[in-house]
Amino acid sequence: EDPMIRLGWLPSCRSRSVGHSSVLMKVVSIYDNLDASSISDDLMDYCLFSQLCHVGMGFNRTGKQRNAEYDAALNMHPNRDAMEEELMRLCLSVG
């Protein structure tokens, strides 16, 4: 099994999401509108962390408890509350 996760940028779009991840392809992509001076490094790290959590959780074919597991994973980030506030201010979401 290849433990590598590939990281990349996606072209900006009108989505409120910060990025996209694929468990199958082990890919995390962040929208390039986050590559701006108005976005703090801490926020960028949190956005990347959120997408890595999706990949790290692996497949869940039934979808049961996926949201609870994802929420618990995000709670491991030490500045989650502050980062979520900043995302809300920017009208963005990691969900």
PEHU-V91369 format. One record per pair of residues at least 12 apart in sequence whose ideal C-beta (glycine too) atoms are under 7 Angstrom apart, sorted by the first residue. I is the first residue (numbers start at 1). J is the second residue. If there is no record, write none. Layout:
BEGIN
i={I/I}
j={J/J}
END
This chain:
BEGIN
i={4/5/5/5/5/6/6/7/8/8/9/9/9/9/10/10/10/10/11/12/12/12/13/16/16/16/17/18/18/18/18/18/18/18/19/19/19/21/21/21/23/23/23/23/26/28/28/28/28/30/30/30/34/42/42/43/43/46/46/46/47/49/50/50/53/53/53/57/57/57}
j={26/26/28/52/55/26/27/28/27/29/29/30/32/35/29/30/31/32/32/31/32/33/31/91/92/93/93/30/31/34/47/50/92/94/31/47/51/51/54/55/54/55/58/59/55/48/51/52/55/47/48/51/47/79/83/83/86/77/79/83/94/77/74/94/70/73/74/69/70/73}
END
